[in-house]
């Protein structure tokens, strides 16, 4: 999609449609908050309602999410794609994106996707460690993922690769290595999901038997805050961090354990900026300074201040006066830290 316009995605959720396996962590009815049915009328209604709320200066795509789209019978795939065709030809929708499994990509599938304007395929990779894939019963190995990526890219279809952290057999090093391999594969976008113990799954049984211990919230933040900058520096767009907070997750009725938080991404962003600010402070000389001014990009100021102003509070423990200002010329993670003493108006440091 071209620069200068806002991007919007109209999501159509298809929980567990055509999934050939029931992975040990998965209950898509709970995760998406929707049932199994997906009629033509429901798809059209969703499209029309969403388009009515989207401004003119937007490029809009439609996304089929939640299930294994390319695992559906070819006729059903074509039926659903044809529903979107008038919106594509009329310019109301720019392209289609869909989620699927890497083992459900072949030449026939790709031919159909190209025919109906699918521009991006998100592969539910979850991990590129073969032991983790085996323990989570994904039904394929890492070689299958690489082959699917190669086929899609050769046919000019952008590839997104979703990953999970905290799966059985996983650890911080393996998660970071999966992120590194996703980058090496040339993915254009990604989603990062901490593993949650959802009710009515094999993983729930393992958890209740003491055979699986989920990440704590702090552990999940620690891993994700290392992974996100890797993707950013490589130009891979991080579309989402953490599962969508459905009512069942918020109330705690749909999951048993794991690092769920309604503002998980905000917590990760806060942690990333806390590290940045700590590094800057440690390099500053001037023990008598009592005022600090933090200059960041306008897009980053909320994260720099922190979730519930956590980073501001951190700075206020050291300085009497804390001020955050924005500069449109600043890059995403750049920061200028200026400290001074109010009494003598003496500036100690100004870092770019």
Number of C-alpha atoms within 10 A of each C-alpha: 13 8 7 9 12 14 15 17 19 20 18 18 24 22 23 21 20 15 18 14 11 16 17 21 21 22 19 20 15 20 20 18 16 15 13 13 10 15 10 10 10 12 17 14 12 13 19 13 11 15 17 8 8 16 11 11 10 17 21 25 22 21 20 23 20 23 22 24 24 26 19 16 11 13 9 13 16 15 12 16 19 13 15 20 16 12 17 19 11 9 12 16 22 21 22 24 23 24 23 23 25 25 20 17 21 14 11 9 14 17 11 16 22 14 10 16 18 21 19 23 29 25 25 22 25 22 28 22 17 15 15 20 22 14 15 21 14 21 15 15 19 15 12 16 21 15 14 18 24 14 15 19 16 9 12 11 20 19 24 28 28 23 22 22 24 25 25 21 15 17 15 17 10 17 24 18 16 21 25 16 16 26 20 10 17 18 23 19 23 26 20 22 22 26 25 26 29 25 18 16 17 18 25 22 16 16 16 13 9 9 11 17 16 20 21 15 15 13 15 23 23 15 20 28 20 17 19 22 16 16 20 14 10 14 14 20 16 17 11 15 20 22 21 18 17 16 12 13 21 14 10 13 12 19 20 15 18 18 20 24 16 14 14 24 20 18 21 25 22 24 24 22 22 21 13 15 19 13 11 16 17 8 10 16 11 14 10 14 24 17 20 24 16 21 24 26 20 15 15 20 18 18 23 27 22 23 19 13 13 17 22 20 14 16 20 16 11 15 18 13 18 18 14 15 12 16 14 11 10 17 13 14 15 14 23 19 19 21 26 22 19 14 9 8 11 13 15 17 19 15 14 11
